[in-house]
Amino acid sequence: MLRNYLLPVVLLVLLASCSGPKKKVLYYAALPEDPLAAQLTRVAASHGYTAVVTGNAAYLHADSLAMFHLICMPVSAMNGLNYITIPELKRYLEAGGGLLAIRDTALGQRGHPWLHALDTATGALRQDNGTVYMLPPQPGEQQLEAALTAAAGRPDMSRAVTLPVPDSARYTRTVLAQGFDEPMEMTVLPGGDVLFVERKGAVKLYDHITGAVKTIASFSVFSGIEDGLLGMTPDPGYEQNHFIYFYYAVPGEKTVNRLSRFELKEGNLLQASEKILLEVPTQRRYCCHSAGYLQFDNKGLLYLSTGDNTNAEETEGYTPVDERPGRHLSDVQATSANTKDLRGKILRIRPEPNGTYSIPDGNLFPKNGSKGRPEIYVMGSRNPYRFSIDAETGYLYWGDVGPDTKVRGEDGELMSYDEINQAKQPGFYGWPYFLGNNQAFPLYNYASKQEGPKKDPARPLNVSPNNTGLQELPPARPAMIWYGKSASRYFPLVGKGGASAMAGPVFYSKAFEKAPYRLSPYYNGKLLIYDWIRGWMMFITFDEKGNYLRMEPFLPHIQFEAPVDVQFGPDGALYVLEYGSNWFSRNTNSKLVRINFKEGNRDPVAAISADRRYGAAPLTVRLSAAGSKDFDKGDVLSFQWKTGEHTMEGETATHTFDKPGVYTVTLAVKDGKGGEGRATLQLNVGNTPPVVNIQTPANRTFYWDNAPLEYRVEVTDAEDKVISPDQLQVSFGFLPDGRDAAVVLAQGGTGSIQHLAGQQLLNALDCKACHAMKDTSIGPAYTAVAARYAGKGHETAQTLATKIIQGGSGNWGTRQMSAHPDMQPADALAIVQYILSLAEQPAALPASGTLVLKEHIGKSPEGRYLLNARYTDKGANGVPALSGSAYLLLRNQLVEAEDFDEGDVHTSTITTQFLTFAANVRHHNYARFNDIDLTGIKHVKCRVKGLDGGTITLHTDAANGPQVASVTVPGGMKDWQEITVPVQGLPGVHPLYLVFTGAAGKPLMHFDRIYFDHR
């Protein structure tokens, strides 16, 4: 029997005395069978305790911990605790429980100050209302007895004051709208509507009552490189003055980005009300880095982030510090490190009522501009894309998107660091001389191609000929958090791959005292950060001095599609604006999302299903809310449906759409206690999906050596008068691992069969952040790469695979491609081979023909043949084109017992023989195998081992359906035997039931497999 150490191993020891209440000790360790477990169990039993030994972290929660008087764990196990279980341990000690810690290694937990006292402690020490007792690595029984006596307590969890991490089931995610064209920044207005901008100039308003999105204005902007309509924020007095501020790239010959104020009244943006506050001169020859985020602090000061606006594509793996004559646009020392330039900065100004601005106290340089632009609060940034201001402390937080470089840092990692920064006061934050914890770049000489000396972070000097400001800059300040493309030594939770670090808001409960969806007070004072590329969110906890203490995942069960802005609304909900998959394009998966948190009664989760989502008019659709749920027991749900002006009630509803069009159905689920969940579904009326069928006289389940597969594809479409052969795709191939068929079919049957492994590896990487299949994004389209290198041979493929691992630039412009240093060469090559295969033109199969099944010969029986047919119609009545498909999936005729789809037999495994079988089958047990075609099958062979003996009968469609074969299995078999019997089945695909009968209460047989023989 295989042992699963992920499951709890519980050792229960009877108490020496039966008198009095039972007392328990929990021993928590990664390997519950370690020698200390038995030793502790004996000591505990001698003192009247029951010992529970486990490695299951589910025990480290309040409802379980309350049962134990003492927890014992090695420090090595303590190092494995996470952001959920550490607070639970703290709560347990606050409740009066005891902790016995075995110092088998050094304590590695650094984010929780209360644990630091354990580093040097010996013996007993008081922690909150409990006792912690530290023991050496191999304590004797007397030491264990002393610790048990000293530390054991009776926990009362009502005394715990540390808040637990909220349950993920208390969050409800609702997609409010989707399908945007590069959304940038948003604001949740006081009434609940959401105003947001798109980079190409659109200003859009989401109506929280109707759920509709409308365009209320459109800016004329320069939208080349990364410019456009970049930022937008309301005035602190918006409810009275209706002021909205925008930051956008002015079109035409004047190359400036402009900060202006407008008035928004009754849903209309008054263009004539524009007041120009500030213009930032830019260059538009080279990409990149525009930033452009806007936000007010609680003192009425407006912050604006600007990118370094420097050639980022010709860096040769270094920072862009090109001081050669005529290369000033490639020298970031002219922008980010220039005290007289507004780029590569975060600016801070005070807007005045008359549309001008003044300089507040406390910026980086004097108000008179003698040392630098007085608007500058922070300098030395590359692309400070998203920031926030702590409403309580006034601290500024921002994410700075990092470079791709070949320079290695102090720990050997490439210095391609993204940063999360904290500014308690104005300062210089290093770029382009320093990144991370002030790790210095060599000053690269682009003329000599040599690395120059590094700058001194205590006294950085900008002596570039392109610098128009001070030469001596303020001392460089290190980042609070930094991480590169590889796994981070210092911040392991951030993961690895491409990155774009963003800083979101700091949460304070008191700002949302009456808000229905505010987060738990557990998050009070924590900073929310997120990553555009990696799609995660984290909360940052600070110590009493406002310094970084630790980070923890937030909403890890939700995958975000390039979150570009994150804000709390007046209702306390978290609003997320998601950019979508592809850069510089409209994305169907870009969306506006609201995430609600409920502490008491939770909102229901609404879910819609429909029997039809497409069809000709009139179209009758049956709708169901059966998938909706409520996490609060006993809640009685009510359901309301709405489409247009029509409203329906009930868990199910039926509606007929009489005219062609695209309709939205909204479902509202209420629990009668104030909780409500919503979901929407789009229906397309006016076009019916084509119907595709594959006809064949051959068997539709199994293949045999060199068997002919004759097929004919038939297509019908209600709207297309003539079926176009050009719109029919027929593909065929052999999959060595039959489980991959599900992947190909999930892609509509259009995925690569031969290069499926490479395709799956590619989809799992961060490449989609910069590449798309057919469209140019930050990087070239995959199809363009395939076309350029078609037919270039294995050596070229190896070169491209090396570039995936090492990164590089120069073949598609000068933009740097991120490295993937952790990737195996074979995996990189598989990815390249898949991409190059996109240029291959597979021989198109005709609508009918005959295929010979021989590719499987000599290969694993796990392989399957897939014949797939797909037809795309022409679209009709304003409804886009729809596709229909059909497929044949042929498997080996040998079917293992453990592959049954449904049944009540139990399987057993003999690992030394690599054998799994249905063991000790009993009377009336059954096993069902789906999609079995008996066409052409003459016999079945069953491999069995009779015990008491019995009968196997084969039935189609049901356990008591038509019988097609019967196998008598004698008892007393010492070895496995094959029994062959004739079979007479109905043609076509049916579920096949194997029903076992014999003497009741006795094991009849072991059953290993069944072979379907056509001979």
Secondary structure, DSSP 8 states (H G I E B T S, - for coil): ----TTS--------S--SS--EEEEEE-SSTTSHHHHHHHHHHHHTTEEEEEE--GGGSSHHHHTT-SEEEEEHHHHHT--TTHHHHHHHHHHTT-EEEEE-SS-----S-HHHHTTTT--EEEEETTEEEEEE-SS--HHHHHHHHHHH-----GGG--S-----GGGEEEEEEEE--BSEEEEEE-TTS-EEEEETTSEEEEE-TTT--EEEEEE-----STT-SEEEEEE-TTHHHH-EEEEEEE--SS--EEEEEEEEEETTEEEEEEEEEEEEEE---SS----EEEEEE-TTS-EEEEE------S--TTS-SB--STT-GGGBGGGTTT-TT--SSEEEEEEE-TTS-EE--TT-SS-TT-SSS-TTEEEE--S-EEEEEE-TTT--EEEEE-------B-TTSSBS--EEEEEESS-EE--TTTEETTTEE-EEEETTTTEEEEE--TTS-B---TT--S-SB---B---SEEE-SS--SS-GGG-SSS--EEEEEE--GGGGTT-TT---GGGTT-EEEEETTT--EEEEEE-TTS-EEEEEEESTT---SSEEEEEE-TTS-EEEEE--SSTTSB-TT-EEEEEEE-SSS---B---EES-SEE-SSEEEEEE-TT-B-SSTT---EEEEEETTEEEESSEEEEEE-S-EEEEEEEEEE-SSS-EEEEEEEEEESB---EEEEE-SS-SSEE-TTEEEEEEEEEE-SS-SS--GGGEEEEEEEESSGGGHHHHHHTTT-S-STTHHHHHHHHHSGGGGT--SSS-SSS--HHHHHHHTTT--HHHHHHHHHHHHH-B-SSSSS--B---TTS-HHHHHHHHHHHHHTT-------SEEEEEE-TTTTS-TT-EEEEEEEEE---BTTB---EEEEEEEEEESEEEGGG-SEES-EEEEEGGGTEEEEEEE-TT-EEEEEEEE-TT--EEEEEEEESS-EEEEEEESSTTS-EEEEEEE-S--SS-EEEEEE----SSEEEEEEEEEESTTS--EEEEEEEEE--
